[in-house]
Amino acid sequence: MQQTYIAIAIGALASVVVLMILMRKMRPRGRLSFLAGLSFTLVIAGIVFGENRWLGYVLLSLGVLLAVVDAVKKMRK
């Protein structure tokens, strides 16, 4: 059962990457901010370390929190 969730998460991540590549061709290129890159890395680490639920949830939560902070900072500019 847990392997199914991991497979679904990896599939969703692959879909997001494909969409990002397609969207990049439509818009001018912009660099990924440090916070966005860090949040992306934390989310990936949360998925990888998903067997240890406590660590996985903490890493995922930190990743989402940093993504929200980055979005708020970009909206204020």
Residue pairs with C-beta under 8 A, 6 or more apart in sequence:
2 50
2 51
5 50
6 47
6 50
9 47
9 50
10 47
13 44
13 47
32 40
33 70
33 74
35 66
35 67
35 69
35 70
35 73
36 66
36 67
36 70
38 63
38 66
39 62
39 63
39 64
39 65
39 66
39 67
39 70
40 63
40 67
41 63
42 59
42 60
42 62
42 63
42 66
43 59
43 60
43 63
43 64
43 67
45 59
45 63
46 55
46 56
46 57
46 58
46 59
46 60
46 61
46 63
47 56
47 60
49 55
49 56
49 59
50 56
